[in-house]
Amino acid sequence: MLWLLLAAGLFRFAILLLLGDQFSANLELDVDRYLHLGANLAESSTYTLDDQPTAFRPILYPLLIAVGLKAGIAAKIWIMVLHVVLAVGTVSITVALGKHIKDEKTGWLAGILVMFDPILLHQSVWVMTETLATFLAVLTMYRVAKLLETPGPFTALLAALSFSLAGFCRPTFYVYALLTLILLLLVLQTSLLKRLLTSFAIGCVILLTLSPWIYRNYQLFNKIIPATTHGGYTLLLGNNPLYYQQLKQQPNAGVPLYTANEFDEGVRRFNISEDPGYDFWSAEATLKQPVISRNESERDEFAYSVAAYHIKRSPVEFAGSCLSRIKAFWTPLPAAMPDRSETQRYAIGIWYALIYLLVINFTLFHCKKWFHSGLFGGLCMVIAFTLMHAIFWSNMRMRAPIIPLLCLVAAVSLLGPKSESDE
């Protein structure tokens, strides 16, 4: 086990060194502004974006960045160390789950698959939440497994705390937590009263942990914001005229796809109208002058209104976009990009195609084992994440938290589901 974890740490560290120039460029680019947020926390103990209080991004990842920066560690070194530690932790818990589900060999194989996973390797050189979210995802799976194995106040508390941490990293985890608490009422091996009390208690702990964040946001924005002010943007990103038009034209060769920059230009024009049905991406909109001022929370609320307008106005396109987002979430083949060779794309595609074949084999011939305590949390996660990303924006990297589950199922499927421990 120690040798495997050492290998996982050295391998991830080697990847970060080999891609050092790209890693440095990504730090400087800071696409999602997490480094900026972490630096503000370290310097002034305030969670601000462009000198304004924010709830646009979840706080846990910037907080972890701030810890290292506050200690005087250079950003590049600290984020590299943080990502390596989280990668080793992910492999460690995956191995433990594999042993819990079947045996040590299964745990080792699942851990090795996680160690070499293309999405996790790619995201480790970005200042984004995937590395942390994947660690927290497998941690929640492990704590749910322990709760199912030994129901009780302590295991319930640890499960609740793992869900709370995960939610502070990515709000989708709250939907996963809610679905898990509902289904626990059916599968937890205790009396009905104890099942109700367990789910209720876990929910209360999650809400209690969330309360300081809710209180802080209410003080700043005069509105209850349990997660982030990013939801409206994420919903609108995949439900707007540009995206619906793209879906209609996608089969035609040579038709350019709209970019996030083009989408953001329209979002920045939200101050020209109070009508959610106005086409903020039209040529006419570029000539309009601002008539309204909104704070971050109000912009998020208006983005929800604009997305809702286009969903109601174009139900057929919305249905098609849901299928497109599910496809984008689960596709084995990465999108074609200028800096990505076809050899890389198809090598990654083959990797995930093989993983999927093993998962399909497991599902077809051992379907009931999806309800094994070691896989139950992961099953809830798959359902919750797929449903959420069918509606909100989706792409391949957003399935990163599900990777350990896929590797576990692939390992069980490849090595055979039965062992002495199953009897």
FENQUIBEL-V286618 format. One record per pair of residues at least 24 apart in sequence whose C-alpha atoms are under 8 Angstrom apart, sorted by the first residue. I is the first residue (numbers start at 0). GAP is how many residues later the second one is. D is the distance in Angstrom with one decimal. If there is no record, write none. Layout:
i=(I | I)
gap=(GAP | GAP)
d=(D | D)
This chain:
i=(0 | 3 | 4 | 4 | 4 | 5 | 7 | 7 | 7 | 7 | 7 | 8 | 8 | 8 | 8 | 10 | 11 | 11 | 11 | 11 | 12 | 12 | 14 | 15 | 15 | 15 | 18 | 21 | 22 | 22 | 23 | 25 | 25 | 25 | 26 | 26 | 26 | 29 | 30 | 31 | 31 | 33 | 33 | 33 | 33 | 34 | 34 | 34 | 36 | 37 | 37 | 37 | 37 | 37 | 37 | 38 | 38 | 38 | 39 | 40 | 41 | 41 | 41 | 41 | 42 | 52 | 53 | 54 | 54 | 54 | 54 | 54 | 55 | 55 | 55 | 55 | 56 | 56 | 56 | 57 | 57 | 57 | 57 | 57 | 57 | 58 | 58 | 59 | 59 | 59 | 60 | 60 | 60 | 78 | 82 | 82 | 82 | 85 | 85 | 85 | 86 | 86 | 86 | 88 | 89 | 89 | 89 | 89 | 89 | 89 | 90 | 92 | 92 | 92 | 93 | 93 | 93 | 96 | 96 | 96 | 97 | 97 | 97 | 99 | 100 | 100 | 100 | 100 | 101 | 101 | 101 | 101 | 101 | 101 | 102 | 102 | 105 | 105 | 105 | 105 | 106 | 106 | 108 | 109 | 109 | 109 | 109 | 109 | 110 | 110 | 112 | 113 | 113 | 113 | 116 | 117 | 118 | 118 | 119 | 122 | 128 | 128 | 129 | 129 | 129 | 129 | 130 | 131 | 132 | 132 | 132 | 132 | 132 | 133 | 133 | 133 | 133 | 133 | 134 | 135 | 135 | 135 | 135 | 136 | 136 | 136 | 137 | 137 | 137 | 137 | 139 | 139 | 140 | 140 | 140 | 140 | 140 | 141 | 141 | 143 | 143 | 143 | 143 | 144 | 144 | 144 | 144 | 144 | 145 | 147 | 147 | 147 | 148 | 150 | 150 | 150 | 151 | 152 | 155 | 155 | 155 | 156 | 156 | 158 | 159 | 159 | 159 | 159 | 160 | 160 | 160 | 162 | 163 | 163 | 163 | 166 | 167 | 170 | 170 | 171 | 171 | 171 | 172 | 174 | 175 | 175 | 175 | 175 | 175 | 177 | 178 | 178 | 179 | 179 | 220 | 220 | 222 | 228 | 228 | 228 | 229 | 230 | 230 | 231 | 231 | 231 | 231 | 231 | 231 | 232 | 232 | 232 | 233 | 233 | 234 | 234 | 234 | 234 | 234 | 234 | 235 | 235 | 235 | 235 | 235 | 235 | 236 | 236 | 236 | 237 | 237 | 237 | 237 | 237 | 238 | 238 | 238 | 238 | 238 | 239 | 239 | 239 | 240 | 241 | 243 | 243 | 243 | 246 | 246 | 269 | 275 | 275 | 275 | 275 | 276 | 276 | 276 | 320 | 321 | 321 | 322 | 323 | 324 | 324 | 324 | 324 | 324 | 324 | 325 | 325 | 325 | 325 | 327 | 327 | 327 | 328 | 328 | 328 | 328 | 328 | 328 | 328 | 328 | 329 | 329 | 330 | 333 | 354 | 354 | 354 | 355 | 355 | 357 | 357 | 357 | 357 | 358 | 358 | 358 | 358 | 360 | 361 | 361 | 361 | 361 | 365 | 374 | 377 | 377)
gap=(91 | 104 | 83 | 86 | 87 | 82 | 79 | 80 | 83 | 104 | 107 | 75 | 76 | 78 | 79 | 104 | 72 | 75 | 103 | 109 | 67 | 71 | 106 | 64 | 108 | 109 | 106 | 103 | 102 | 103 | 52 | 99 | 100 | 101 | 49 | 99 | 100 | 97 | 96 | 95 | 96 | 27 | 28 | 93 | 94 | 27 | 30 | 92 | 25 | 24 | 25 | 26 | 27 | 28 | 31 | 26 | 27 | 30 | 26 | 25 | 24 | 25 | 27 | 28 | 27 | 167 | 242 | 162 | 172 | 173 | 174 | 175 | 172 | 173 | 174 | 240 | 171 | 172 | 173 | 110 | 111 | 112 | 113 | 169 | 170 | 109 | 110 | 105 | 108 | 109 | 68 | 71 | 108 | 48 | 41 | 48 | 49 | 45 | 46 | 49 | 28 | 44 | 48 | 46 | 24 | 44 | 45 | 48 | 49 | 314 | 24 | 45 | 46 | 49 | 44 | 310 | 314 | 45 | 277 | 311 | 276 | 310 | 314 | 274 | 271 | 272 | 273 | 274 | 310 | 315 | 316 | 317 | 319 | 320 | 316 | 318 | 302 | 305 | 306 | 309 | 301 | 304 | 302 | 294 | 297 | 298 | 300 | 301 | 293 | 296 | 294 | 289 | 290 | 293 | 286 | 230 | 278 | 281 | 280 | 274 | 40 | 41 | 267 | 268 | 270 | 271 | 269 | 37 | 33 | 36 | 37 | 267 | 268 | 266 | 267 | 268 | 269 | 270 | 266 | 26 | 29 | 30 | 265 | 29 | 264 | 265 | 240 | 263 | 266 | 267 | 26 | 237 | 233 | 234 | 235 | 236 | 237 | 232 | 235 | 229 | 230 | 232 | 233 | 228 | 229 | 230 | 231 | 232 | 227 | 40 | 41 | 225 | 224 | 37 | 38 | 39 | 46 | 45 | 42 | 45 | 46 | 45 | 48 | 43 | 42 | 43 | 45 | 46 | 44 | 45 | 48 | 43 | 42 | 45 | 46 | 60 | 59 | 56 | 57 | 212 | 213 | 216 | 208 | 209 | 204 | 205 | 207 | 208 | 209 | 25 | 201 | 205 | 197 | 200 | 74 | 76 | 74 | 67 | 68 | 71 | 70 | 69 | 73 | 68 | 69 | 70 | 71 | 72 | 75 | 67 | 70 | 71 | 158 | 159 | 68 | 69 | 72 | 156 | 157 | 158 | 67 | 68 | 70 | 71 | 156 | 157 | 26 | 155 | 156 | 83 | 153 | 154 | 155 | 156 | 68 | 71 | 72 | 79 | 82 | 66 | 67 | 70 | 69 | 39 | 73 | 74 | 77 | 73 | 74 | 29 | 26 | 29 | 30 | 33 | 29 | 32 | 33 | 69 | 68 | 69 | 67 | 66 | 64 | 65 | 66 | 68 | 69 | 70 | 60 | 63 | 64 | 68 | 66 | 67 | 68 | 57 | 60 | 65 | 66 | 67 | 68 | 69 | 70 | 66 | 69 | 65 | 62 | 51 | 52 | 55 | 50 | 54 | 51 | 52 | 55 | 56 | 47 | 50 | 51 | 54 | 52 | 47 | 48 | 50 | 51 | 51 | 30 | 24 | 27)
d=(8.0 | 7.9 | 5.8 | 7.0 | 6.7 | 7.9 | 7.3 | 5.8 | 7.3 | 8.0 | 5.9 | 5.7 | 7.1 | 7.0 | 5.6 | 8.0 | 6.0 | 7.3 | 7.8 | 7.3 | 7.4 | 6.2 | 7.5 | 7.1 | 7.5 | 6.3 | 7.5 | 7.3 | 5.0 | 6.6 | 7.1 | 7.2 | 5.7 | 6.9 | 7.3 | 7.1 | 6.4 | 6.4 | 7.7 | 7.6 | 6.9 | 7.3 | 5.5 | 6.6 | 7.1 | 6.6 | 7.0 | 7.0 | 5.8 | 4.2 | 5.9 | 7.6 | 5.3 | 4.5 | 7.8 | 7.6 | 5.9 | 6.9 | 7.9 | 5.8 | 4.7 | 7.0 | 6.1 | 5.0 | 7.3 | 7.4 | 7.2 | 7.1 | 7.9 | 5.1 | 5.6 | 7.8 | 5.3 | 4.6 | 5.0 | 7.7 | 6.0 | 7.4 | 6.7 | 5.6 | 5.6 | 6.4 | 7.5 | 7.1 | 6.2 | 6.0 | 6.7 | 7.5 | 5.3 | 5.2 | 6.5 | 7.2 | 6.2 | 7.8 | 6.3 | 6.4 | 7.6 | 6.7 | 6.3 | 6.1 | 7.6 | 6.9 | 7.1 | 6.6 | 8.0 | 7.0 | 4.8 | 6.7 | 7.8 | 7.9 | 6.6 | 6.7 | 6.7 | 7.1 | 6.7 | 6.3 | 7.2 | 6.4 | 6.0 | 7.9 | 7.8 | 6.2 | 8.0 | 6.5 | 7.2 | 7.6 | 5.5 | 7.6 | 7.3 | 7.2 | 7.4 | 6.4 | 6.5 | 6.9 | 7.3 | 7.4 | 7.6 | 5.6 | 6.1 | 7.0 | 7.4 | 7.8 | 5.9 | 7.4 | 5.1 | 5.0 | 7.5 | 5.4 | 8.0 | 7.7 | 5.9 | 7.0 | 6.0 | 6.4 | 7.8 | 6.7 | 6.2 | 6.5 | 6.5 | 7.7 | 6.9 | 7.7 | 7.6 | 7.5 | 6.1 | 6.9 | 7.9 | 7.4 | 6.7 | 6.3 | 6.9 | 7.8 | 5.8 | 6.1 | 3.9 | 7.1 | 7.5 | 7.6 | 7.5 | 7.0 | 7.3 | 5.4 | 7.9 | 6.9 | 5.5 | 7.3 | 8.0 | 7.5 | 6.5 | 7.5 | 7.9 | 7.1 | 6.8 | 7.1 | 7.4 | 4.7 | 5.9 | 6.7 | 7.9 | 7.3 | 7.7 | 7.6 | 5.9 | 4.6 | 4.9 | 7.5 | 7.2 | 7.2 | 7.7 | 5.9 | 7.1 | 6.0 | 6.9 | 7.6 | 7.7 | 7.6 | 8.0 | 7.7 | 6.8 | 7.8 | 6.3 | 6.6 | 7.5 | 7.4 | 5.0 | 7.2 | 6.1 | 5.8 | 7.4 | 6.9 | 7.9 | 7.1 | 5.3 | 6.5 | 7.2 | 7.9 | 7.7 | 5.8 | 7.5 | 7.7 | 6.8 | 7.2 | 7.9 | 6.1 | 6.2 | 5.3 | 7.9 | 5.1 | 7.2 | 7.9 | 6.4 | 7.0 | 6.8 | 5.8 | 8.0 | 6.5 | 7.9 | 6.9 | 5.8 | 5.5 | 6.6 | 7.0 | 7.7 | 4.9 | 6.4 | 7.5 | 4.7 | 4.5 | 7.6 | 6.5 | 5.8 | 7.4 | 5.7 | 5.4 | 7.9 | 6.9 | 6.5 | 6.8 | 4.4 | 6.0 | 6.3 | 6.8 | 7.1 | 4.7 | 7.7 | 7.9 | 7.3 | 7.7 | 6.0 | 7.2 | 7.8 | 6.5 | 5.1 | 7.9 | 5.6 | 6.6 | 6.6 | 6.9 | 7.5 | 8.0 | 6.4 | 6.2 | 7.4 | 7.8 | 6.0 | 7.7 | 7.1 | 7.9 | 7.3 | 7.8 | 7.1 | 5.9 | 4.4 | 6.5 | 6.4 | 6.1 | 7.5 | 7.9 | 4.7 | 5.8 | 6.8 | 7.9 | 6.5 | 5.3 | 7.5 | 6.8 | 5.3 | 7.0 | 6.7 | 6.7 | 5.2 | 7.4 | 6.2 | 4.9 | 5.8 | 7.6 | 7.2 | 5.7 | 4.9 | 4.8 | 7.6 | 6.7 | 6.2 | 6.5 | 7.3 | 6.7 | 7.1 | 7.1 | 7.2 | 5.8 | 7.9 | 7.7 | 7.4 | 5.0 | 5.7 | 6.6 | 6.9 | 5.9 | 5.4 | 6.9 | 6.7 | 7.0 | 7.6 | 7.7 | 5.2 | 7.6 | 7.2 | 7.3 | 5.9)
